[in-house]
Amino acid sequence: MMKFRFRRQGTDPQREKIKQELFAFNKTVEHGFPHQPSALAYDPKLQFMAIGTKSGAIKIYGAPGVEFTGLHKDTTAVTQIHFLSGQGRLLSLLDDNTIHLWELVGGNPKEVGGVRREGVVSLQEVNSYNLPGRPGIESCSATRVTVLLLLKSCDLLCIGTEGGGAYFLEVPRLSLKDNQTLLQDEISQSLPDEYRCGKALGPVESLQEHPQQAGKILIGYSRGLVVLWDLSTRHADQLFLGKQQLESLVWERSGNLFVSSHNDGGYSVWAVTSDQSCNPLPVSSTIPYGPFPCKAINKILWRTTQSGSPLLLYSGGMPRATYGDRHCLTIQQDKDHITLDFTSRVIDFFTVHSVEQEKEFDDPSALVVLLEEELVVIDLQTPGWPSLPTPYLAPLHSSAITCSCHISNVPPKLWERLINAGKAQQGRQHAHRVGGSLHEDGTVRFWDASGVALTPLYKLSTANVFHTDCDPSDSQDLNDDPDMQQEEEWPPFKKVGCFDPYSDDPRLGIQKISLCKYSNKLVVAGTAGQVIVFGLSDERSDHLLDVSVMDLLQDREGFTWKGHDRLDLRLKPPPFPPGFQPLVLVQCMPPASVTAVALHAEWNLIAFGTSHGFGLFDYHRRNAVLARCTLHPNDSLAMEGPLSRVKSLKKSLRQSFRRIRKSRVSGKKRAISTPTSKVQEANAALAEHEDVAPVQRRIEPRSADDSLSGVVRCLCFADTFLRDGTHHGPTLWAGTNSGSVYAYALEVPGAGSGRMCERGGVNEAGMCVEAVLGKEIQLMHRAPVVSISVLDGQGKPLPDPYEASQDLASAPDMTNAHSVLIASEEQLKVFSLPKVSAKTKFKLTAHEGCRVRKVALVIFSSATQEDYNEHTLVCLTNLGDMHLFNMPGLRPQVRYDCIRKEDISGIASCVFTKTGQGFYLVSPSEYERFSLSAKVITEPLCSVLLDRLLDCKPTNSSAVKKYKLHTSLPRLSEDRERTSGSTM
Amino acid sequence: MSRPQSRIGIKLHQHVIEVKSKFEAEYRRFALKRNSHGGFQEFYHLLQSLHLIPGVEVLLGYADIHGDLLPINNDDNFHKAVSSANPLLRIIITKKEDEPEVFGTNSLQRRKKGLGLTGLRTATIGSTHSRHKPSLLIGQPQDFRQISSIIDVDILPESHRRVRLHKHGTHKPLGFYIRDGVSVRVTPQGVEKVPGVFISRLVRGGLAETTGLLGVNDEILEVNGIDVVGKSLDQVTDMMVANSHNLIVTVKPSNQRNNVTHRVTKSSGSVGSAGSSGSARDSPSPAAQSNPITASNSIAEGDSEDEEDDCDLIMENDSLLTHQVINSNLRDSHDLRPLPQSISLPNSMAASMISNHNGNSEESLREDGNIISL
C-alpha cells in the first residue's frame, strides 16, 4: 500500500528511446600518470612504451593521444613487460608467477547511441602461461621467474628462475620446450672446483642475447657467474667467474664486451674472446661512488656513440651512509658525469637508440626513466643532458591535488594567451587549458582537457604573493633546491623531475577556483582564508596588490580561533610575470579555509564563504559589500580550526572514565569472589569486550547545533526575481551545512537596468554596491546545501555572466516566473520565485538511502537528432552512483554506477563538464574521464598499422587485416567542446 | 473534529446570530447577520470598540458546541465560528500577555470536562489563581501529543508491524540504534538466511522506547514504504534520518506475542483503515468514530505529512516587503491558528514571526505552521 506512493511512472517507449539517445555511460580514458607503476618496456620499432602497474594494469603509449589499456584479471603487480618488437604484442610477467601474452586486436565497427563508430584497436589478453613446479623440488620458489628474455627473432622466450634454471618457451604459443631446459647442475659441472666450492649459483639474475650472434645468450647468476650459452649446440661457450653478487648485465653493441653491475655498487667490464673458455677476471672493475660501502647498481646500460667514449647509465650505487636514501641515476661519458637526483624511486629506464643492425653505434638520443611518481625524459644529445618535457604522462599530482574545475568552450583568445603565458614558463613545468587543478602548494595548473592526453598549459603560483617560512622564490623553482648549497662536488647531483609532495606551507593550499572565460578574471581561494582575484595580462607588471581584510565573525562574541594565522604578505613582491596577475587580495578573518567561492565578472563581485560566514566584495571599487556570520551560537567547534583536537579529547576522556567505572565494578566483584588479579583482568577484558558491540548506527534527526553547521557550502550569483515578480535584479545566494539558504538582493550600479555598465562608468564612481537580505530559507531536514542554481522562465539554468550580454548564449527567459533549485544532501527541490514555495522535489535519501555529494546542471544533446537537447540534473551520491533527473520536473531518468563507494576521494574529486562528461581522481595521480552523454564522448580511438598478419580473435570475423608499420594519430570522437570552442 | 459539526450548523440556517462576548469580567451581547458579516479583522475591531479596549492586543476564542474553546484569528476560523453558532456564539476575549496558548484542537475530552465545569473559564478544580497557570488548565499540546501509531494493520501480514513515530516538536530523541544482522526467511526451497537490518538498542527515555512499539532485535523491513532489502546499514541509516520528521518503519517484531490482531474497524466499511489514525489526532478511540474525514487512509495522510515535514522555514525581510508589514501588524502577532498537531513553534519564534499567508485554503492551512515571514 505504501509502495504505490513511490511507484515510478510507467515506462513510455518513446521516452525510453529519447533517453537512449541522450544518455550513455562510458568510462573513456584515464588522464595523468599511472598510479604505482611497476614495470616499463619499449618497442623501438613501433615506438611504443608500455607501463605496468601494481594493480595489474598495462598501458601502452604511442604518439600523443595514442593509448591502449589492458587490465589483468587479477590485480597482481606487473613485474616485467616485454614487447614482441614490431608485432603489437607484449608479454607481461605478474607477481603471481604467470606470464601473459597481450595483443592489439582490431575491433568491429559498433553502434553507440545510434552513431556508427569505426573499429577500435584494443589491447586484449590472448594467452597465458604458468611455469609448472619442477617435480621433485618441494620449494615452489624454485620455479619462480626472476627474469625474462625475448629473443630478437621473437620466437623464443627465455625464462630465468629463482632455482637457477633457465627454461625456454615458444612464442606466441607459450609452450615449453622441454629439451631445451637448462638446469644449474649442468653448468656447475663445468666449473673449476675452486669456484664451485659446493655452493649453489643462486637465482638467474640476468639473461641477455648476444647482439650479433643469434642463438647465444648470456646467463648471469646471482653469485656472480656469467655463462655465454649457445642455444643451438646447448653448450657453454664461455664462463666468466665473477666473485661479486650480480645485479644486471648488458652487452656492448659489438658483442665483444659486456658489463655486469653488482650489489656492492660496482660494475665490471668483461671481454668476450673466443680463445679461452674460462675467464676468471674482468677487464676492469670500478666502484664509481666508493671507497665507502655503496648500494647496489640495480641496472646498467652501456651505449656506444659515434663521438667516441661510450655512454654509461646506471641506477643506484650511491654511498650507503651518506646518500643511501637518494633515488639516483648516473649518466657518465668520459669526464661528463651527472647524478640525476629524483624525488621518487627509480622503477626502470631505457634509452632510445638506433637498433638497426647496419649501424655501427648505438648513438642514444634520449633516456626515459620511469619513477614511482613521474616519467622523466633526458635529452642525451644535448650537452648537459637537459630534461625534456613530456607530451603526456604529466604528473598531475606533482603537488597534491586539492580541487579541480572544468571550463568548457574556452574562447580562442584566452586559450592563446594562456598558451603564450605557458610558453614563457618553459624550462619549468608548463600547464594548459580546459581543466584546472588546484594544488596543495598553492599553484593552479591549467590543463588541456580537450583531447585524450591531458597536456599542461600554464601554471599559476599564488605563493609569491605571500611571505612563507622558506623564501617563496625557492619554492617556486623546483630546480634550485635549498639543498643545493650543502651539496659538495661529489656526487654531482642534479635535481630532476617535478614531483614534489611536500608543500612549503599548508596554508598556501588552494581550495576553490572560479574563472570567467570572457573577462579573463580568475578567483582563487585558499586554506588560510585568502581570496585572490587575478586578471590576465600579457605584460610583466609590478603593480601593487590591493589587500583587504574581512571579518566574517561580525563581532560574534565567545569565539576564539585556535587555527592557523592568516598568511603574511611579502613586503616587496617580485614583478608579476605575464599571465594571470593578482589584482586584489581579500583575507577572511578568522582565516579558516575557504569553502565556497563565486565570481560575477559583469558585476565585478566576488563572494566567498568559510566555516564562519560569507562575504561579498566589489573588486572593481575595492570595497567590502557584505559580511555575514552563519555560525550557530552553539557551534563552538567551528572556531577551533583545522588543528582542533577537542573532539578526540572529549572522546578519549569519556572512554577513560568508562574504563575507570568498569574497573571499579570489577573491583567490587573481586571482593566477593576469588581475589585474584587474573579474575579482575578477565572481568576487565569482558567489560572491554562488551564495549565492542557490532556496528551500530544511531537514528537521530539532524539538529540545529550539529558541529560546523555554519560552513558555507555553496554560493551563487543570479539575475532574478527576489523582491517581486516584476522587477528582477542581481542576487546572491548562499547555502550552509545546516540547511540554511540566504538570499540577498544586490544593488549593483548599472546592472539590472539595461546592463549598460561594463566596468563601471565615471558617472557611477560614487555609487556602491549594496546588499539587502531578501529571504532566509531553513530547510526542514537541515541537511547541508550542496548547490543552488536559479532557473529561468523556461526552467533552464541562467547563462554565465557576459554570455547573454555578448550574445554568446540565448538570453534567459525573464518573462515567466523564475525558480531556484536547491540541492541538499538529502533532497532536490525546486522553489518558485519570488515567493519561495516548493514546486517540485525529489527526496533522494528517503528513497535510495544515499546522499547527494555533487550536482551539476548539464545539457545533453541527442546523438541522433541534430538540435534536440535537454537540461538535466546530474547528481553524484555518496555511493558513487550517478542519478540523472530531468529539469525542472526532477523526475529520475537513469542511474549509473560510476565510482566505487569506498573511493571517498574519488567521489569528492568529481567534476562535471557542461556537456555531460566528468572527471574524478582514480588515484592521487590519475583522473578518470567518463561520459554520461551519448553524444559528447572523448575517448581514444586509435588504430595501429602493423606488419604482422593479425590473427583476429576467434570471436571476431575471420577477415585478416593488414597493417603497415606505422602509428597513427588518434581520432577523437566528436568533441563539441573543441569544435565550438574554436569557432568563437 | 469540528468539521462534521459545522456542517450541521450550516443546516440550521438562521439569519441572525446572537453573540455574547466576554472580556475579563465584562459581557457584551450583540447580534451579527449571518450572511453579511465581514472578515476577521472587522470582527476584531468591532469587539475592541464594543469592549472599549482599542489598541489592547487580545486573543479571541469561541466555544463550539462541544464546549471546546477554539481560537479565532483568521477569516477561516471566524467563519467557522459564525457558522457553528446555534444560535449563540460565545466569544471569550483574553489579553494577549495573559494566556498565550490556551487553545488546542486535540483535547476533546479533557477540554470538555474542564470547560464544562468552569463555564468556559479555563480554570480547573481548586485553582484560585488559575489565570496564570494555563498549562494546568487545558494543557500544552505536548502533554497529549500523539507520539506513535500502528498503521496499516489491515494490509500487513500479522507478523509485521508498521509503526509511525511522530517526532515533530518534541525534544525527545528518537532514541534507537540499528545494526546489521542475519534474517531467516522461509522460502519454498527451505529456510534461507539473508542479511537484514535490526534494531540493536533503544535509548532509555527515547521516543522509540516510550512508544513500546519497537523493540531490540526487531527486524526492519521498510522505511517509509521503501523496502530495505539490499540496502547497506548506512543507507538504511540515511533513509531513516531523512525521514526522521515522520518516520514510518515496518518491522517484524522479535517478540511476536504482542502483535496486534485485526481490529473491529472493518465494520466501519470505509476505504481507509480507521485504525491508522493520522488525522484523528489523539482522540483515544479514533477507530470508533469513523467519519469521512478522519478515515482518510494512511496514504493520503502520509502525503500530507510529507508536505509538513518538507515545509521549509522561509523568512523574508521587511524592507523588501513593506506592504506586508502593515498587514501583519494588524494581525495578532501571536499565532493563534490551530497549529497542525505535529508542529509546534517555540514561543519566542512565534512571537517574532507573523504568518505570511494565513490559510486561504485547506491546503495552505496545513503549511501555515511552517511558512512564516518576518
Interface residues (C-beta under 8 A of the other chain):
Chain A: M1 M2 K3 F4 R5 F6 A693 P694 V695 Q696 R697 R698 I699 E700 P701 R702 L722 R723 G739 A745 V772 L773 G774 K775 E776 I777 Q778 L779 M780 H781 A783 E826 Q827 K829 V836 S837 A838 K841 K843 T845 A846 H847 E848 G849 C850 R851 L879
Chain B: D152 I155 R162 K167 P173 L174 G175 F176 Y177 I178 R179 D180 G181 S200 R201 E222 V223 N224 G225 I226 D227 V228 K231 S232 L233 D234 Q235 V236 T237 D238 M239 M240 V241 A242 N243 S244 H245 L247 I248 T250 N297 S298 I299 G302 D303 D309 D310 C311 D312 L313 I314 M315 E316 N317 S319 L320 L321 N370 I371 L374
